[in-house]
Amino acid sequence: MEFAVVGSEEFVLGFRLAGVRRVYTAQPEEMEAKVLELINDTSIGILAVNANELTKIGPNTRRRMMGNISPVVIPVGGEEGDLREKVKSAIGVDLYKTERD
């Protein structure tokens, strides 16, 4: 399973520079169709989406993508929040948990 990113050119640039191979750009009017295409791709395990661009996606598609088990969809950016909580919410497991927690 692979890691993929979808969003505007500005959003995906950093991921591309970091070496992420599955990087997809989409204009606002194309975002919903591109997300639907990617969540149906069985080779993708994690899909990062620009949280600010989620507003361009209809509520039914948003519910479907956020309820998906595979790929796990992780909104990135937007409201500042704790990365630990975002990961825990997305996959249902606290990866940062230690023996003392």
QUIUR-V237973 format. One line per field, one symbol per residue. ss: DSSP state (2 for helix, 1 for strand, 0 for the rest). psi: psi as a letter, one per 30 degrees, with the letter a starting at -180 (. if undefined). burial: 1 if it has 9 or more other ideal C-beta (glycine too) atoms within 8 Angstrom, else 0. A space follows every 10 residues. Layout:
ss=???
psi=???
burial=???
//
This chain:
ss=0111111022 2222222000 0111100222 2222222220 0001111111 2222220022 2222222000 0111110000 0022222222 2000000000 0
psi=klklkkalee efeeeeffgk eikkkkleff eeeeeeeeff jffkekjkkj effffgklee eeeeeffkej lkkjkkabkk lkeeeeeeee fgkjfgklef .
burial=0111111100 1100110001 0111110000 1101110110 1001011111 1011001000 1101100100 1111110000 0001011101 0000000000 0
//
